[in-house]
Amino acid sequence: MIEILKASAGSGKTYNLARKYISLLLRNKDRYAYRHILAVTFTNKATDEMKSRILRELHIMAVDPHSSKYRAYFVPSLFPSESDMQKKAEAVLRDILHDYSAFAVSTIDRFFQQTLKAFSREIGQFASYQVELDKKSLIAESVDRILDSLTENDSGLLPWLTDNVLEQIEQGGRFSLDANLLGMAERLKSSQRQEAMEAAGIDADDYSKDSLMNIRQECRNIISSFRDAVKEKAARVLDLMIKAGVDPADSSYHFMSELHKYSELADTDAVPMLSDRFAKYAPDYEKWFSKAKAKTLLPKVWPFLEAPMDDFCALFGREFDVYNTACILDGQLYGLGVAGELSRTYNELMKEKNVLCLDDSNTILRGIIDKSDAPFVYEKIGVRYDHYLLDEFQDTARVQWQNFSPLLRESESRGGDNLIVGDVKQSIYRWRGSDWKLLRETVPAEFPDNSQRPLDTNFRSLSSIINFNNAFFKAAAEVLDGISGYDKDGPMSEIYYDVKQDVYRSDEDPGNVSCTFCPKNQELHKVLDSVMEAQAAGARLSEIAVLVRNNDSGEKVAAFLIDNGIAVITDDSLRVKSSITVRRLVSLMSLVDNPDDTVNSYLARSMDIEIPRSCSSLTDMAESLLRSIKKNDSDDSWIGEVLHIQSFMDYIQDYVNSNGNNLRGFLKAWDTANPSISSPASGECVRVMTIHKSKGLAFPYVIVPFVETIILYKPDSHWCSPKLEGTSLEGLADGVYDVSLNTSSVNSLFAEDYRRENFLQQVDNINTLYVAMTRPALGIHLISCTPPAKCLTAVKDGKKPEFKDFSQILYWYLSTVSGAKTTEEDETVRFDIGDIVDFNLYRESEDTDVMDFRISSENVYPSIALNPGDEDAEIDVRERGRLKYSADSVDFFSEGGEAGISASNRIKGVVLHEILSRMTVAEDLESAARVSLDSGDITAEEYEDVVALMKERVASAVRRGWFPEGEAEILNETTLIDTDGVMYRPDRVIISDGKVTVVDYKFGEHYRIYEGKLEKYARIWTKMGYPSVSAWLWYVHTDEVMQVV
């Protein structure tokens, strides 16, 4: 049988999946049952989480069964006693750990690749083939080969390309053959086109030039005939009006001037659709003239103008749709002419390289499974699966389901127990092929004996968040009903019928939902304010996540927070190309490749850098040029771009490994590449990530900026089949075409495709917002730019605006429905439901489930030191075991690898900080500085300068009482452990006469985050029973001080 689990956000999906898997293990008498159960999810992270959850629960059942959350499900229904369950769990766990490679919890791609490997002979590949993830590079190389192989005697491709290039040039547009061809090739080889061709029943990938020429000729005949008819009928109406003595000034709404525009169309002009005003008033003859003229002119012209005007307007119905479609098709034929050659070259390249593209593997495997029965598939892969557990099913592509369906059908026929888990409301990967209709319609139809069970209790979030989401998404779905004009998949409110969730947590504090609308240039500042607000309420940086719509927004947020002293973890939001040092390096490499290329080498020509005459490799060249840049860099501006530089060097190495030391090829590849950086995790950092990557995760506090970027509809290109029935194109132009679906598509034979895409994008985008708003446990803050004036006016007048994005729906809901507390200040409006929680209370409570969502760099296993030294003796083992990122790595490319005090202001700060950490009293200065001299951190000359500077600074510190001579206790770099186990290390603490003074040294810019850290230090000392605690920031270079507490 198949059980379908409809799991809304935070409803315990992983808990239920693990329970089902463990149940199948414990109920089975076969000790190797785990070899015949396949659990499938979509990401490596989700796979690791599922494996860990299963093993952890088995471990608890084997060691302490009474504390197992699953105990009630198995005792006494399956086992008469806890001890029986314990013995079985212990045996199962032992078997899995001893046979871990057969523990079949896998990503869907990994399972399909393993299956496809078994059929390497059938697909014409060597068994040693490699899976290629970068499909774009294969397509680019295929295009290069096509262009390199063009000859006068080829299959007609050269004349085809030549004619189209000349036509583009005649039209006066900018045209680059290779760039244009590459763009078309990527669209032609997309999985979306393959799916559209299959849906249209088209198998051939080769369009003959003759058939394409026939389509083009017919399209141009339609275009020309329609244009002539419009000109003729417009001219006739205009001529009759003039003959009747109508002056153009007498016509209303510029009727006559609009008719004149149509009558004067040139042969190359496109025919525009009638304006809304003309179409509205054309049937109302009294509107043709001003009121003063209507009574006298209407009787003269109406009797003989009515029919010609009706004839003219009638052209803009079905005939205009056919004309518009012919224009669209005419622009598509150029790309289709290269489809066959591209497909042949692409397939030859894959065989030559012995690779198979990951994107193509699902389709290839489907062709194999379609022709085979399930037992044969199992025989080839060497294992039989009795049970399937499919996670995140709403993200499954149709072709993936077509591969799984026969296997599930075979399992069901043998009495297998299968589970499908998903939530239509969290389907946000349609751009990657996912189809939420599989979960909603296809699976129930294919397996009518299925059982469905909803999980409708939210265990994650506090009540304010759950109740707000229940009400808002119900209202938003009702707002969207009917907007697209497409109803074949039902109204939006039907998709969101199960949005209501029950509240599990009975906390007295309901949590909070906040939403701020501000000027666009203030959104990043509001993100920073929200981080500081959460910190003020006791949140750690690791408990805060900023979720954005795309990587561009993530890059802006990460850069702004970093600039303001907030530590950040990013997932692919920092672009390598954003580094000026990387851009300068690439410009220098362009100059080496082609000295005449003044555009790409523009930055290089502004630098006085000697170009190396010869290098052994691309990597050697890049390192040599980097050293030259550093030597030439007077302000050390590149030091903050170390991660970008290291990522660029990694990219070069990856390219060299695959393609060799081809400089020109590398520059071409780099031109189209857009690599990003996932910054290394550390304990206390704000997490910045896209909403798509946050799915399945949870955080105590979530900030969602740029809500206005979650729009209702964005015009884009899609592969569609026009409805040609009853037109001259029927039977001639049947096929799929890459059409830009926008509002003008309504007046074409692609109108149904436009309405369907409009609806599907609305589903995608409301789901995206739903995923973002269901991540928080304790609170959420949404931030958006202020809606346009038209929207604000409509809301003020109690009307529903014409919504363009979800921020406008959110503003309307908060203003008119929610009953939220409203605060207005300057140009900013803020809505609040509930108050932000005290994070410390949740952290210190016995129930810490909510706070377990925070990001942590600590492993769940004990951490040991890596090559520990004497300095590690006093450091907690958990902290000592972490890998740390060293600021000294900025000197990796320096000549001789020197890392002295002159290297940078940053290094100077490190050295001075170390000197101060060795000092108990002022007299310790010279001996502390000599340690730095002896270790090579500073030179002999710099030693004198350092001592002179620090004598002045320490003297002022002595006057402040920070280097006392008496009985005071001095703690330098001493670790403090808070009640929750988190460690802090203030630079200097002076304890004298029951009073505590905390001093932190700083050597750079002023950041507010420093004040927050000192407040934490002071709070800990206060908890330790000291009644008088003060905390100070000391900016040593300038001798500025700031009292924080």
Secondary structure, 3 states (H helix, E strand, C coil): CEEEEEECCCCCHHHHHHHHHHHHHHHCCCCCHHHHEEEEECCHHHHHHHHHHHHHHHHHHHHCHHHCCCHHHHCCCCCCCHHHHHHHHHHHHHHHHHCHHHCCEEEHHHHHHHHHHCCCCCCCCCCCCEEECCHHHHHHHHHHHHHHCCCCCCCCHHHHHHHHHHHHHHCCCCCCHHHHHHHHHHHHCCHHHHHHHHHCCCCCCCCCHHHHHHHHHHHHHHHHHHHHHHHHHHHHHHHHHHHCCCCHHHEHHHHHHHHHHHHCCCCCCCCCCCCHHHHHHCCCHHHHECHHHHHHHHHHHHHHHHHHHHHHHHCCCHHHHHHHHHHHHHCCHHHHCCHHHHHHHHHHHHHHHCEEEHHHHHHHHHHHHHCCCHHHHHHHHCCCCCEEEECCHHHCEHHHHHHHHHHHHHHHHCCCCEEEEECHHHCCCHHHCECCHHHHHHHHHHCCCCEEEEECEECCCCHHHHHHHHHHHHHHHHHHCCCCCCCCCCCHHHHCCCCCCEECCCCCCCCEEEEEEECHHHHHHHHHHHHHHHHHCCCCHHHEEEEECCHHHHHHHHHHHHHCCCCEEECCCEEHHHCHHHHHHHHHHHHHHCCCCCCCCHHHHCCCCCCCCCCCCHHHHHHHHHHHHHHHCCCCHHHHHHHHHHHHHHHHHHHHHHHCCCHHHHHHHHHHCCCEECCCCCCCCEEEEEHHHHCCCCEEEEEECCHHHCECCCCEEEEECCCCCCCCCCCCCCCCEEEEECHHHHHCCCHHHHHHHHHHHHHHHHHHHHHHHCCEEEEEEEEEECCCHHHHHHHHCCCCCCCCEHHHHHHHHHHHCCCCEEEEECCEEEEEECCCCCHHHHHHCCCCCHHHHCCCCCCCCCCCCCCCCHHHCCCCHHHHCCCCCCHHHHHCCCHHHCCCHHHCHHHHHHHHHHHHHCCCCHHHHHHHHHHHHHCCCCCHHHHHHHHHHHHHHHHHHHHCCCCCCCCCEEEECCCEECCCCCEECCCEEEEECCEEEEEEEECCCCCHHHHHHHHHHHHHHHHCCCCEEEEEEEECCCCEEEECC
